[in-house]
C-alpha cells in the first residue's frame, strides 16, 4: 500500500524524487465496559473489544504529503449490528504546507479551540453519537486552507457534501427508556411505554442542508490572551430528531401529555443554519480564564425547523501545588436559550444550563486522576465523570473510568439513571 501511494504521488505531482518517507504513529487498545444497573435483556448494557487509531503520512519533499489517519473499532459484546464495527477516516487527504500556509484537499476535520468539555466553537462537523459520553467529530471531504500573518491567523473551509451524524443503534441504552421522552418544548410531555422500542428511520434533508457548507475562523494571538471569531453556513449538528409516534391523549391543559405506543420512530432531519461563534482565553499568573459563545439561526420556513438558539460557557482553571504535585482545578458555567421545538432533545444537550467543577491531578509519577461533576440547574440533576490513569510501563497506560447519572425521573439526566457505567481500557502507544 505504501508503494502504491508513493507512485500515485509521483504521478499527481510529477516529483523528480525517487523515494518518499513514511511517518506512522498511533494507539491501540482493548476495552470493556458495563452498566450494572441496566437490566433490560434485549439491550446492550455491555461493550468490549479493540480499537486502533493511526496517524500516517507519506512525505516526498518539504511541502507535500499524503495523510491517512483511520479510526477503527470492533465491539464483540454489543447486541446492535450497526455498532459491532466502526471505520472512520479522520484524515485522508493531500496536504501542501509552506511556511504558515497550509492547504488540504480530501477528508479532514478541524478543531477550533474554545472552552473545555462543552465548546461553542465546535460548529463545523457532524458527530458520532454512538457513545454520547465520548462523542467525536466525523471528518468531511472538502478544501481546508489556513494561513497566518504576524499575530493574526485564519482558517477557511469549503465542504461540498457534509458527512451525516451517527446515532446509537436501536438496541442501545442511550435512547431514553423510562418514563418520558425529553423534548425541546417545555409544554409537551411524551410518556413512554413500559418496554419501549425504537426504530431510526431514513433521514430527511431540508433546504440542501448538506450541500456547499462553508466556514471561516479568524484568530488573534496576543501575549497573554487570544481572541477567535468564527462563522459557519451549513448543516445543523446535531440534526433535529423528530419522533414519529402513535399516541393517546392523557392531558391537554395546562400541559399536553400523551402516552406513546410502540415502536417510537426517530427521523433525523438535517436543516441549514448559520452560526456565529467566538472564544477568548486570558492567562494571568497561574489562572487561565476562557469564555466562548455561539448564536445559531436556522434557515428555511419548514414547520419542523426549530427557532434560534444560543449558549455561552465561562470557565476558569488554576494550577497549584498539592502534596508536592501540581493539581489543576477547573470550574465552568454554561447558560443557554432557545426557541421551543417539537424535536427530541439531543443527547449532546443534556448538560445545557449547568455548572461544572473538576480537577486534573498527577498525584504520583505514573498516576493521573481526572474528575468532573456537572449539575444541571433546572432540575438539579447531576452527572459525574471520573478517570484514573496509570502509565505502568513505557508506552503502556491503564484507564479506569466511572460515569454516574442522578436526577429526578422526569428530568433529561434522570432518564439515564440506570446508565451508570464502568469502563476499563488498556492502551499501547507507538
C-alpha positions in Angstrom: 0.0 0.0 0.0 2.9 2.4 0.8 4.5 1.7 -2.6 1.1 2.3 -4.4 0.5 5.6 -2.6 4.1 6.8 -3.3 3.7 6.0 -7.0 0.4 7.9 -7.0 2.0 10.9 -5.5 4.8 10.9 -8.2 2.1 10.8 -10.9 0.0 13.5 -9.5 2.8 16.0 -8.9 5.5 15.0 -11.3 8.0 14.9 -8.4 11.6 14.1 -9.5 12.3 12.5 -6.1 12.8 8.7 -6.2 12.0 8.0 -2.6 9.3 9.1 -0.2 9.5 8.9 3.6 6.7 7.3 5.7 5.7 8.6 9.1 3.5 6.4 11.4 2.3 6.6 15.0 -0.8 5.7 16.8 -2.6 4.0 19.7 -4.2 0.6 20.0 -6.4 -0.5 23.0 -8.6 -3.2 24.3 -11.6 -2.2 26.3 -14.6 -3.5 28.3 -17.5 -1.7 29.9 -20.7 -2.5 31.7 -23.8 -0.8 33.1 -24.5 -2.8 36.2 -27.9 -1.2 36.9 -29.2 -1.7 33.4 -31.3 -4.9 33.4 -33.1 -5.0 30.1 -32.0 -8.3 28.5 -32.6 -7.2 24.9 -30.4 -4.1 25.1 -26.6 -3.7 25.0 -25.6 -2.9 28.6 -22.1 -4.4 27.9 -19.4 -3.4 25.5 -16.0 -4.9 24.8 -13.4 -5.2 22.0 -10.5 -3.4 20.5 -9.7 -0.1 18.8 -6.9 1.3 16.7 -6.1 4.9 15.9 -3.4 5.6 13.4 -1.7 8.7 12.2 0.2 8.0 9.0 1.8 10.3 6.3 3.9 9.8 3.2 6.1 12.8 2.6 8.3 13.2 -0.5 9.6 16.8 0.0 9.3 19.6 2.5 6.0 20.8 1.1 3.8 17.8 0.1 2.5 14.8 1.9 -0.4 12.4 1.8 -2.2 11.8 5.2 -4.2 8.7 6.1 -5.4 8.5 9.7 -8.1 5.9 10.3 -10.0 5.1 13.5 -11.1 1.5 13.7 -13.3 0.0 16.5 -14.6 -3.5 16.8 -17.1 -4.4 19.6 -17.8 -8.1 20.2 -20.3 -7.6 23.1 -22.8 -5.1 21.7 -26.1 -6.5 20.6 -26.6 -3.9 17.9 -25.1 -4.9 14.4 -24.5 -1.2 13.5 -22.1 -0.8 16.4 -20.1 -4.0 16.0 -17.6 -2.4 13.6 -16.8 1.3 13.0 -14.3 2.7 10.5 -13.7 6.4 10.4 -11.2 8.2 8.1 -10.1 11.1 10.4 -7.6 12.2 7.7 -7.4 11.1 4.1 -6.0 14.0 2.1 -3.3 15.6 0.1 -1.6 18.4 2.0 0.7 21.2 0.9 2.4 23.3 3.6 4.8 26.2 3.0 5.8 28.4 5.9 2.4 29.4 7.6 0.3 28.4 4.6 -1.4 25.0 4.7 -3.8 23.6 2.1 -5.5 20.2 2.5 -7.8 18.5 -0.1 -9.7 15.4 0.9 -11.2 14.1 4.2 -10.2 16.1 7.3 -11.7 17.6 10.4 -11.0 20.9 12.2 -10.8 21.5 15.9 -11.4 25.2 16.7 -10.4 25.9 20.3 -12.9 27.2 22.8 -13.8 26.0 26.2 -13.2 22.6 27.7 -15.8 19.8 27.6 -18.5 21.9 26.1 -17.2 24.0 23.2 -19.4 26.6 21.4 -16.7 26.9 18.7 -17.3 23.3 17.6 -19.6 24.3 14.8 -18.4 22.6 11.6 -18.6 18.8 11.6 -21.2 16.2 12.3 -20.7 13.9 15.3 -20.6 10.2 16.1 -23.1 9.9 19.0 -23.0 6.1 19.4 -21.1 6.7 22.7 -22.5 10.1 23.6 -20.2 10.4 26.6 -17.3 10.3 24.1 -18.8 11.8 21.0 -16.3 12.6 18.3 -16.3 14.8 15.1 -16.7 13.0 11.8 -14.4 14.1 9.1 -15.7 15.7 5.9 -14.4 15.8 2.4 -13.5 19.3 1.3 -10.9 22.0 0.9 -9.2 23.3 4.1 -6.9 26.3 4.0 -5.1 28.1 6.8 -2.5 30.9 7.0 -1.1 33.4 9.4 0.4 36.9 9.2 2.1 38.1 12.4 -0.4 37.7 15.2 -3.5 37.0 13.1 -4.3 33.6 11.7 -7.3 32.3 9.7 -8.9 29.1 8.5 -11.2 28.8 5.5 -13.3 25.6 4.9 -15.4 24.5 2.0 -17.3 21.2 2.2 -19.2 20.3 -1.0 -21.2 17.5 0.8 -21.2 17.3 4.6 -21.0 14.0 6.4 -24.0 12.8 8.4 -24.2 12.1 12.1 -24.1 8.6 13.5 -26.6 7.8 16.2 -26.9 4.9 18.8 -28.3 1.7 17.4 -31.8 0.6 18.2 -30.6 -1.8 21.0 -28.5 1.0 22.6 -29.2 2.0 26.2 -28.6 5.6 25.1 -32.1 6.1 23.8 -34.5 7.2 26.7 -36.0 4.0 28.1 -38.0 5.2 31.1 -41.0 7.4 31.9 -40.9 10.1 29.3 -39.2 11.2 26.1 -37.3 14.5 26.6 -38.4 17.1 24.0 -37.3 20.6 23.4 -40.9 22.0 24.0 -41.4 22.6 27.8 -45.2 22.3 27.4 -45.2 18.9 25.8 -44.7 15.6 27.7 -44.4 12.2 25.8 -44.8 9.3 28.2 -43.0 6.1 27.2 -44.5 2.6 27.4 -43.0 0.1 30.0 -40.9 -1.6 27.3 -40.1 1.0 24.7 -38.8 0.0 21.2 -37.0 2.5 18.9 -36.6 2.5 15.2 -34.4 5.1 13.5 -35.9 5.8 10.0 -34.2 7.1 7.0 -33.2 10.8 7.4 -34.6 13.9 5.7 -32.6 16.8 4.4 -34.2 20.2 4.1 -33.0 23.2 2.0 -30.0 21.3 0.7 -28.5 21.5 4.2 -25.6 19.1 3.4 -24.5 20.9 0.2 -21.9 23.6 0.0 -21.1 24.1 3.6 -18.6 26.9 4.3 -16.8 28.1 7.5 -14.3 30.8 8.5 -12.3 31.4 11.7 -10.1 34.4 12.4 -7.9 34.3 15.4 -5.7 36.9 17.2 -2.8 35.7 19.3 -1.7 38.2 22.0 1.0 37.8 24.6 -1.4 36.7 27.3 -4.7 36.5 25.6 -6.3 35.1 22.4 -9.5 36.0 20.6 -11.3 33.9 17.9 -14.3 34.8 15.7 -15.9 32.1 13.6 -18.8 31.7 11.2 -20.5 28.7 9.5 -23.2 28.3 6.9 -24.3 24.7 6.5 -25.9 21.6 8.1 -27.1 21.6 11.7 -25.2 19.5 14.1 -26.9 17.6 15.6 -29.8 17.3 13.2 -33.3 17.6 14.6 -34.6 14.2 15.9 -38.3 14.1 15.1 -40.3 11.4 17.0 -43.0 9.8 14.8 -45.4 8.2 17.2 -48.9 6.8 17.8 -50.3 8.4 21.0 -53.2 8.5 23.4 -54.0 11.9 25.0 -53.7 11.9 28.8 -53.9 15.7 29.4 -54.2 18.7 27.1 -54.2 21.6 29.6 -52.1 23.2 31.1 -49.6 20.8 29.5 -50.0 18.5 26.7 -49.4 14.9 27.9 -49.5 11.9 25.6 -48.9 8.2 26.1 -46.8 6.8 23.3 -47.3 3.4 21.6 -44.5 1.1 20.3 -42.5 1.4 18.3 -41.2 5.0 18.6 -39.9 6.1 15.2 -37.0 8.6 15.2 -36.4 10.6 12.0 -33.1 12.6 11.8 -33.9 15.8 9.9 -31.0 17.9 8.7 -31.7 21.6 8.2 -29.5 24.5 7.2 -28.4 27.2 9.7 -25.9 30.0 10.1 -23.8 30.1 13.2 -21.7 32.9 14.7 -19.2 31.9 17.5 -16.4 33.5 19.5 -13.9 32.4 22.1 -11.3 34.2 24.2 -8.7 32.9 26.6 -6.8 35.1 29.1 -3.8 34.0 31.2 -2.9 35.8 34.3 -0.3 34.3 36.6 -1.5 30.7 37.4 -5.0 31.4 36.3 -6.5 30.8 32.9 -10.0 32.2 32.0 -11.9 31.1 29.0 -15.2 32.4 27.5 -16.9 31.1 24.4 -20.4 31.6 22.9 -22.4 30.9 19.8 -25.7 32.0 18.2 -27.4 29.8 15.6 -30.1 31.0 13.2 -31.9 28.3 11.2 -32.6 28.9 7.5 -35.8 28.0 5.8 -39.5 28.0 6.6 -40.4 24.4 7.2 -42.7 23.8 10.2 -40.1 21.2 11.5 -37.2 23.7 11.6 -36.6 24.9 15.2 -36.1 28.6 16.1 -32.8 30.3 17.0 -30.6 29.1 19.8 -27.6 30.4 21.7 -25.4 29.4 24.6 -22.3 30.6 26.4 -19.7 29.0 28.5 -17.4 30.7 31.1 -14.6 28.7 32.6 -11.6 29.1 34.7 -8.7 26.9 35.8 -5.9 27.4 38.3 -2.8 25.2 38.9 -1.4 25.0 42.4 0.8 22.5 44.4 -0.7 19.7 46.4 1.4 17.1 48.2 4.5 18.1 46.1 2.5 17.6 42.9 0.5 20.1 40.8 -3.2 19.9 40.7 -5.3 21.9 38.1 -8.7 23.0 39.4 -11.5 23.6 36.8 -14.8 25.5 37.1 -17.3 26.1 34.3 -20.8 27.7 34.0 -23.0 27.1 30.9 -26.1 29.0 30.1 -28.4 28.6 27.1 -31.5 29.9 25.5 -33.5 28.6 22.6 -36.9 28.8 20.9 -39.2 25.9 21.5 -39.3 22.9 19.1 -41.1 19.6 18.9 -37.9 17.7 18.3 -36.3 15.2 20.6 -33.6 16.7 22.9 -30.2 15.6 21.5 -28.0 13.5 23.8 -25.3 16.2 23.5 -27.6 18.8 25.0 -28.4 17.1 28.3 -26.0 19.3 30.3 -27.1 22.7 29.0 -27.7 25.2 31.8 -25.2 23.6 34.1 -22.3 24.2 36.4 -19.1 22.1 36.5 -16.4 21.6 39.0 -13.4 19.4 38.3 -9.7 18.7 38.6 -6.8 17.1 36.9 -4.2 15.8 39.3 -1.0 13.9 38.6 -0.7 12.8 42.2 2.2 10.3 41.6 4.9 9.9 38.9 2.8 7.4 36.9 -0.7 8.2 38.1 -3.3 10.9 37.0 -6.8 11.4 38.3 -9.2 13.5 36.3 -12.7 14.2 37.6 -15.7 16.4 36.7 -19.1 17.0 38.4 -21.9 18.6 36.3 -25.1 19.8 37.9 -28.0 20.8 35.7 -29.6 23.9 37.1 -33.3 23.3 36.2 -33.9 20.0 38.0 -30.5 19.9 39.8 -29.7 16.6 38.1 -26.0 15.6 38.2 -23.6 13.8 36.0 -20.2 12.7 37.4 -17.2 11.6 35.3 -14.0 10.3 37.0 -11.0 8.8 35.3 -7.9 7.2 36.8 -4.9 6.6 34.5 -1.8 4.5 35.3 1.3 4.6 33.0 2.6 1.3 34.2 5.3 0.8 31.5 6.8 2.8 28.6 4.1 3.2 26.0 1.5 1.4 28.2 -1.4 3.0 30.0 -4.3 1.6 32.0 -7.5 3.6 32.3 -10.4 3.2 34.7 -13.5 5.4 34.0 -16.6 5.7 36.1 -19.7 7.7 34.8 -22.7 8.3 37.2 -26.1 9.8 36.5 -28.5 11.1 39.1 -31.7 13.1 39.0 -35.5 13.2 39.1 -37.1 10.6 37.0 -38.8 13.2 34.8 -35.6 15.1 34.0 -33.3 14.7 30.9 -30.4 13.3 33.0 -32.7 11.3 35.3 -34.0 9.4 32.3 -30.5 7.9 32.2 -30.3 7.0 35.9 -29.7 3.3 35.1 -26.9 4.2 32.7 -24.1 4.4 35.3 -21.1 2.9 33.6 -17.7 1.4 34.4 -15.0 1.3 31.7 -11.6 -0.4 31.7 -9.2 0.2 28.9 -5.6 -0.9 28.2 -3.7 1.4 25.8 -0.5 0.9 23.9 1.0 4.0 22.2 3.6 3.6 19.4 
